[in-house]
Amino acid sequence: MGVQITLNLTTLYDAESSTNWSEGTTYSGWQREGSNCLGAAVSQGTGHFYYTLSSSKDLTNTYIFSWMMAWGGLETTANGGFRIVVGDGTNRIAYHVGGSDNYGFQVGGWCCFVLDTSNPPSNYTVLAGSESALNWSAITEVGVGFNITSKVVGTSDNVYWDICRYGKGLTITGGTSSDPGKFTEIETEDRSTAAGKAYGIIRELQTDVFAIEGKIVFGDNTGTSSTYFHDEGVSIIYEDRDVSADLYRLEIVGNSSGINVWTMGQKSGNVGIKGASFQYAGTIVPPIFDASDPDLNTFHLYGSAFKNFNTIVFPSGINSEILNCSFDDCGKVLVKDCIVKYCNFMNAKDIAVLLPLDHNLSDSNFISNPKAIEVNEAGTYTLSNVKFLGNSIDIYNTSGGTVVIQCTEGSNPGTSSSPNGGTVEIQNVVYLRVYVSDTEGNPVQDARVAIYKSSDMTQLMNELTDANGKAEETFQYPGADVDVIIRVRKSSPSNTRYIPVETIGVITVNGLTQYVTLYEDTTLSGG
């Protein structure tokens, strides 16, 4: 196995025996983890079963993960089909965490339910005392509860429970450049029934489709371990659970000593393919994708799609690249200075992208966003082949100063807003390019290229060609085509001399590209 898994969860009980339980029968062979589980009979009503801890636990601002299973009819989540019970010795509350509407069992009939202790469900049943008086910093009892609609035949047990933990999720390290980690390896470990497994964080819905209900961190930012992770063609779906934003996070981190590489999909030529689909199945707290750690050595995101995510943060650095990805119904994407090309940003929750001055975003589309691009630094931004369609605001200037947007290669922002004061100036900048070659098609370097307006002979370019025979200059397109005169000459002593060329051209909304062939002046060359 390529990956190494660190469990960021602490066991509250393992349900291996009925000791310290209010009631419950031990079962072997049906367990989710270890050697045993516990069971009981609940007939057309509710049943609650709790474990007395050896010492009180501070369970403030954490998450309780509990494995449960039921046979027969279940009530809905609102009515507490499945419940997690917590008590402080005086107050005992059964929080409604699942039911017939979200009982997507993971192994056999088992399902792991989660309780957010910082924001517990509004639906609960008071078993003793009051919910408002519950002391989360001194919990002495933890257990399960069920609400069953069907009648039990005889005395058969029909509800079961197994290991319960608290914490947030998993840390993934390990792998090598030749054997990087994959999601299926994490899921295989989680699905295991061996003692200490059954994490309850990730499950496979079908081949290469994984459901997640916890925090996963790729990499080690506290030690020296290296991490290599590379997957492709997978779908990652965050479960519809009533939890806070700090649980639904996918983080990618590194350290200054190890090598930390995270790649999704493949790069084929200059495009990204075979990536992943990341989406949230709920409506309460969209997940956060955070790859901002400065010690992350390599980050590649190819051919991937994000749907209904919250904030997405990419890293800085020359080894960071996002190609052919889409972001639909997401929070703000912080692209930083990594390469972002051939991407679509659509239907953002508010602002689609925060763009820095030193950005490397190009060749992308912004479609139907409330605010397409936010800029929070005054200065000049160049957009190359960035298209805007159906956004309420294309450029959202929060810098309080003057922002100049230079639009090249057909970039077309049209609307802007400066809520903190300042201004936005949109300049439609096009490229004037002249390629010079000789009669054999070889590029001619150091040829002098000049371009003038035909109307008044205003000079627009005066450049020497480079090693590729290209002379280039930018020009602010005035909204109408411009007729120009182009002059090219190269007649330096001790070099091949050419007959000067004068021709005409037109600068359009797409700029000007002109090819010029120079003929050798045999009467002067070499003289």
Phi, psi and omega in degrees: 000134183286324188267159170241133186248125173253126183272116178265047181224148180241134184285132173267316172205156181249355178058030178281337176213170182270004179298134180072011176262148176297323169190169181147145180251137181280134178232137175242133181110336178254358190296155174274330184210146177076216185256335186219165166224180177241152180215166178200173178252129175231118187242116177044057180169204184248153173217138182231137186222127185225153184249134178269118182289154180291334175207158183293151180238142173273107182248028176286144174051049177218192183225135178255124179252122186228129177272130179219160178209145179218144174251136180100188185290141180239147169285169178288174176299316181302325180267005172077048174305313172243142183221148170249125185260132174226145180211154179247016182098336177242315181252134179226121187234137175253106181274136182278113186242351180191173180181198183298337183275348178218027180275074175266088187295153189255314178226123186064244174245011184280146175217139178263122179253154186232141178240123176273109185284340178281340180212068186294158181302148178284343176264122180203167177237127179276120178263333176199146178067225181216152181293321183293337182268355183300128182263097183294340181277355182217060181279130181244348182225136175219139180194206186224164176210159183218149173233108189252135182268341185259159182271134178283133177277124181066224181242022184295138173287142182226001175231145186218155177211155182220205193309144180229132181228168171226153184143212185233320184170223190231150168246131184247121175230191176083200187080164176226172179297329179268343180221069181286161180289160179218159180298323183297332177290321178295315182295323180299319177293319180294323183286341183302145176264003180295155179303134180089354179265212181054061184289328181080019183259324184221139177220154181262119179281320172203180186305121177066019174240115189240135176258138184234141174221046178192176181275131176238126177247123175263119178109170184237112179253013178239351183228220184233006184294148173263152180223128173237122179223128180211118178226169179200154176065030182246158174241130180244118183240123176275130185298154176277087180236152181272081184227171181270169187294333185285349175273321182269073179228136169246113185245144177234118187231173177211190176213169186281348184258320183271176174255127186234109186235128179228119183228136175234121180089193182231157172253122179242107187067243179252008185241159178258138182220167169055042181273216185235159172250123177246124180210162179246128185272356185249196181228358189272298184226097178299147183290161176249136176248117188231107176241039188274352186300127182291344180269007175283117187286313183222131178225117179232124178236109186239134172053042185243162182227137175244131180229124175060044173263168174266219181302139177234123184239124178261162182275170170263163173121158185288343180261027178243127187211131178234114183233135173054051178244158178233148182226106187241127178058044182248168172283195184292135175258122178263102187277340183052221183253015179285159180287124178231114183220149175059041182247155177241130177243114191228143169052043181301153178295328174207279179259129183284311187219138167262118187253122177276167178298324184266032185291162174231039178268132178203170172051047184223169185233142175240118190231123171057046176256145172302314176222119187283299184234126172262135172238127183244014174234132175292145180148192183252127179246134176254128176247124180247114179054047175251118187254145182236131182215118172072020176275148175293315176226128180277312181241120183247103187266107178254012183286335186080000181237196181271129179239128177250125178253109177268114185263118178238163176052039175085009175300140191221046175297142182235334184242151180210162177211142178231081186294338181258018185090179183091183182220162173235123176248120180260118180250124178274087184269131177240166180259136170258117185232129176235125180253125185245132178219166176269184185292344177263005178087007179278138179296143178253117180270150176065026169280140180275123181242126177233142178232136181229146170296134179294330187289319184220009178063025172296128182283128180252337179210144170208087189226157170266144177289150179271192183297339178266006180076021184250134168245135187221143176209154175264158183209134179276110183293127187277001181103350176221153182296149183237122175282137183225160172249133183243127179237132181229132178211151172206108184213048181282139177301153178068010176229169174298129180255148184234155177286126179302149181237135170234130179216180181239162178201178181226127174273120180251186178298341177264007179090206181223129172231119185231138177249128183234133176254128178259137178255135182296137175268095187291342180282340184244337186301134176080356183274000000 
